[in-house]
């Protein structure tokens, strides 16, 4: 197996079946033995990676977040933390998908996928992180996804509780344009409030 898949950072059962003449059940038994021996990590059902001692280079959790469940892109808390829009370090890799919501827990981390309708699956771009290509929301979209998927109204008090920072990274025009595409009055109000508060912050009349 190491000879067949050693150059792959992660692989799935279907790929192994195609590359060998073994039956699916035989391959499953071998995978189970390698996991028990500490040679393999199970990322999710049917998807695996070699453990640290057998890796050509370390695994990238953000890259895995894109691969474990597709289509998806990193957003909400993780992306907001990555851009420095919130002060907390986010340890859960939060993503958006058009598929059923899922949570995968493995030795690499916790990967959460929240559902958005296809019309709202936009506002992400390829980014390079530690030499890897990942798909992540733009700063504006990470906020909108977070606000949209969190229940309740985003008023001034709730904005204050999040302790948003580095607000200059968010383009207010783009934020409103993206919010309008959701056709959600609640979300548009949140975007308008953000723009209003950031303008006042620049004027020195309010702290966001």
PERA-V391889 format. One record per run of one state. SS is the DSSP state (@ for helix, = for strand, . for the rest). FROM is the first residue (numbers start at 1). LEN is the number of residues. If there is no record, write none. Layout:
SS/FROM/LEN ; SS/FROM/LEN
This chain:
./1/1 ; @/2/4 ; ./6/5 ; =/11/2 ; @/13/7 ; ./20/4 ; @/24/13 ; ./37/3 ; =/40/5 ; ./45/2 ; =/47/4 ; ./51/1 ; @/52/3 ; ./55/6 ; @/61/8 ; ./69/3 ; =/72/3 ; ./75/1 ; @/76/8 ; ./84/8 ; =/92/6 ; ./98/4 ; =/102/4 ; ./106/4 ; =/110/6 ; ./116/2 ; @/118/3 ; ./121/3 ; =/124/6 ; ./130/2 ; =/132/6 ; ./138/1 ; @/139/11 ; ./150/6 ; @/156/7 ; ./163/4 ; @/167/3 ; ./170/2 ; @/172/10 ; ./182/3 ; @/185/19 ; ./204/5
